[in-house]
Amino acid sequence: MTPSPTDGRLLKGELRRQELIEATLRVVAREGVAGVSHRAVAREADQPATAAAYYFKSIDDLLTAALTVCMDQDAERMRRLAESADGGPEGLTALAELLGHVMKGPGRLLAEYELYLLAARRPELRTSTGRWLDAIAGYALRYTDDPVRVQILKGVIDGLLLQGLLTDTPPTAAEFEAVLRHVLL
């Protein structure tokens, strides 16, 4: 049996879908979840007005896809950091640098947390947010087996990132590192 040729339409469709998800994140960052409509997202993605409705039957489907992509990307970054962390200060420095970098361009982070908080009202979205929290726990376990300290780290990371969105001077990598050292070393 010969393998079927790659269908360029499927690839093009997946690329359009990803562009719509990224456009959704930009709309949420700029206008909040309330600003998301099929038309607004399609316009942001520079696609035909009907494109978002074609790929995502409802706004909830679009928001769910955007949240899932964000949480999966963030969880994967955290898992990679955990794999390279050996329980020493270098791993904390790497995490602090990542957190500091995220705060330099807070638009996407703002969108992520708006979607993240949407999961508080919609339990069906919590699978994605759970993967993020599990990834933080996996990182913490490279430093401690104390379940309380693991829980503290999850709260500290989310808390510092949220606080960073609320201030004119977000935490620097050095400030993140000082807190991480206090919690984990």
C-alpha positions in Angstrom: 0.0 0.0 0.0 1.4 3.3 -1.0 1.2 6.2 1.4 -1.2 9.0 0.4 0.5 12.2 -0.7 0.5 15.1 1.8 -2.5 17.2 1.4 -1.4 20.9 1.3 -4.9 22.0 2.1 -4.7 20.3 5.5 -1.5 22.1 6.2 -2.9 25.4 5.0 -6.0 24.9 7.2 -3.9 24.1 10.3 -1.8 27.2 9.7 -4.9 29.4 9.3 -6.3 27.9 12.5 -3.0 28.7 14.4 -3.1 32.2 13.0 -6.7 32.6 14.3 -5.6 31.4 17.8 -2.7 33.9 17.8 -5.1 36.6 16.7 -7.4 35.7 19.5 -4.6 36.2 22.0 -3.9 39.6 20.6 -7.6 40.6 20.8 -7.8 39.4 24.3 -4.6 41.2 25.3 -5.9 44.4 23.8 -9.7 44.3 24.5 -10.3 41.4 27.0 -12.4 38.3 26.5 -15.4 40.5 25.9 -13.8 41.8 22.7 -13.5 38.4 21.1 -15.9 37.8 18.2 -15.5 35.7 15.1 -15.3 38.9 13.0 -12.8 40.6 15.3 -10.5 37.6 15.3 -10.7 37.1 11.5 -9.9 40.8 11.0 -6.9 40.6 13.4 -5.6 37.5 11.6 -6.1 39.3 8.2 -8.4 36.5 7.1 -11.8 36.5 5.5 -14.7 37.5 7.9 -16.0 34.0 7.9 -12.7 32.2 8.6 -13.0 32.2 12.4 -16.5 30.8 12.3 -15.4 28.1 9.8 -12.6 26.8 12.1 -14.3 27.5 15.4 -18.0 27.0 15.6 -18.4 29.1 18.7 -16.6 31.8 20.7 -16.2 29.2 23.5 -14.4 26.9 21.0 -12.1 29.7 20.0 -11.3 30.7 23.6 -10.8 27.1 24.6 -8.3 26.6 21.8 -6.5 29.8 22.7 -6.3 28.8 26.4 -5.2 25.3 25.5 -2.4 26.5 23.2 -1.1 28.9 25.9 -1.2 26.5 28.7 0.4 23.7 26.7 3.2 26.0 25.5 3.9 27.3 29.0 3.7 23.8 30.5 6.2 22.5 27.9 8.6 25.4 28.7 8.4 24.6 32.4 8.9 20.8 31.7 12.0 21.6 29.7 13.3 23.8 32.6 12.6 21.0 35.0 14.5 18.4 32.9 17.6 20.6 33.0 17.3 21.6 36.7 19.4 19.6 39.1 18.1 21.1 42.3 20.8 23.8 42.3 20.9 27.5 41.9 21.5 27.4 38.1 18.0 26.0 37.6 16.5 28.8 39.6 18.4 31.4 37.6 17.0 29.8 34.4 13.4 30.0 35.7 13.9 33.5 36.9 15.3 34.6 33.6 12.3 33.1 31.8 9.8 34.8 34.2 11.7 38.1 33.8 11.6 37.8 30.0 7.8 37.1 30.1 7.3 40.4 32.0 9.1 42.5 29.4 6.3 42.0 26.9 3.2 41.5 29.1 0.5 41.6 26.3 0.4 37.8 25.8 0.7 37.2 29.5 -2.3 39.5 30.1 -4.3 37.5 27.5 -3.1 34.2 29.1 -4.2 35.2 32.6 -7.5 36.6 31.4 -8.2 33.2 29.7 -6.7 31.4 32.8 -9.2 33.2 35.0 -12.0 32.3 32.7 -11.4 28.7 33.7 -12.5 29.6 37.2 -16.0 30.0 35.8 -15.8 27.2 33.3 -14.7 23.9 34.7 -14.3 22.3 31.3 -11.3 24.6 30.7 -9.4 23.5 33.8 -7.7 20.6 32.1 -5.4 23.0 30.3 -4.7 25.1 33.4 -4.1 21.9 35.3 -1.3 21.0 32.9 0.4 24.3 33.7 0.1 23.8 37.4 1.4 20.2 37.1 4.4 21.4 35.2 5.2 23.9 37.9 4.9 21.1 40.5 7.2 19.0 38.3 9.8 21.7 38.4 9.4 22.2 42.2 10.0 18.4 42.7 13.5 18.9 41.3 14.2 20.9 44.5 11.9 19.5 47.2 9.6 16.6 48.0 7.6 18.7 50.5 4.1 19.0 49.1 3.6 22.3 51.0 6.6 23.9 49.3 5.4 22.6 45.9 2.0 24.2 46.5 3.8 27.4 47.6 5.8 27.6 44.4 2.7 27.2 42.3 1.1 30.1 44.2 4.2 32.2 44.1 4.8 32.0 40.4 1.2 32.8 39.5 1.0 35.5 42.1 4.2 37.2 41.0 3.2 37.1 37.4 -0.3 38.5 38.2 1.2 41.2 40.4 3.7 42.1 37.7 0.7 42.8 35.4 -0.7 45.2 37.9 2.4 47.4 38.4 4.3 49.9 36.4 7.5 48.2 37.4 7.2 44.4 37.0 9.6 42.2 38.9 13.0 41.7 37.3 14.7 38.3 36.8 16.9 39.1 39.8 13.8 39.7 42.0 12.2 36.5 40.7 15.3 34.6 41.6 15.5 36.0 45.1 12.0 34.8 45.8 12.6 31.4 44.1 15.7 30.9 46.2 13.8 31.7 49.4 11.0 29.2 48.5 13.1 26.3 47.2 16.6 26.5 48.6 
